[in-house]
Amino acid sequence: MPMTVLAVIRIITGILFLILGVLGLFLPILQGLLFLVIGFLLLSVDIPVFRRVSVWMQKKFPKLKRPVKRAREWLGMRRRRPPRK
């Protein structure tokens, strides 16, 4: 399954935000948690592990469902469905 250019850019951006988030946990200048959440949202579209954790978090904490949905709409992301067999 070939990846589109947009998916590659989204993955690279998500990884960069995760790195900034980890650095932000230790550096007082950066907002680490914010960068971690943004990176997590970006990666959850294309990487199944992040998608499963996202679904699990939304089931465990139902109040997160609406903000995550609004953030995805704001970022213009739609969750890809796996192809039917």
N, C-alpha and C positions, 0 to 999 in steps of 0.2 A: 504494500500500500504506500504509494509515493506521498510525501509530505508537501504541502503547498508552501509557498514562500511566506505567507502570512503565519502559518503554523510554526515555521522555524523561527521567525522573528518573535512570535509570542513566547516560545520556549526559551530563547536566549534572554529576552527581557525578564521573564519570570525567574530564571536562574540568577540574573543580576540583582533583582529585587530581593531574592532570598539571601544572597551574599551580603547585600546592604543591611538586611534585617538582622543577620547574625552579628555583623559589625556593630550595628546600632544597639544591640543588647549590652555591649561592653563599652561603647563610646557614648558619653553624655550628650553629644551634639545631635546625633541621629535618632529618629523615632523608630526603634527597632521593630516593635510590634506592628506598626503600620506597614512597614516595608515587607514584613513576613506575610501579612494577610494579603497584600496586593500580589506578591509573588505566588502565593498559594492559589489565589483565584485564577491567575493567568495560567499556571501549570495544570490546574484541574480540568481544563478544557481538552488538553491533548494527551496527558499522561494518566493512565488508568489508576495508578496507586493514589495519586492526589484526588482523582475523581471519587474513588471508594471512600477515602477519608472524609471528603466533603459530604458525601451522602450519609455517612455514619454520624458526622457532627450534626447534620440537619435533623436526623432522626433522634439523636440523643438530646439535642437542644432545639426544640421546635421554634423558639423565638428567633433563631438565626436564619430560618428559611426565607422570610421576607427580605431582610437586608441583603442576603447573598443574591437573591433573585434580582433585586433592584441594582446591585453593583454589577451583575452580569449584563443587565440591560443597558446600564449606563456605559459600560465598556464596549458594548456592541458584540458581546460574545453569546453564542448559543451552544449548548451542550450537544456534541455529536452523538448520535445514536449508533450503536454497533449494527453492522449489516445483518439482516435476517438470514437464517439458514434455510 
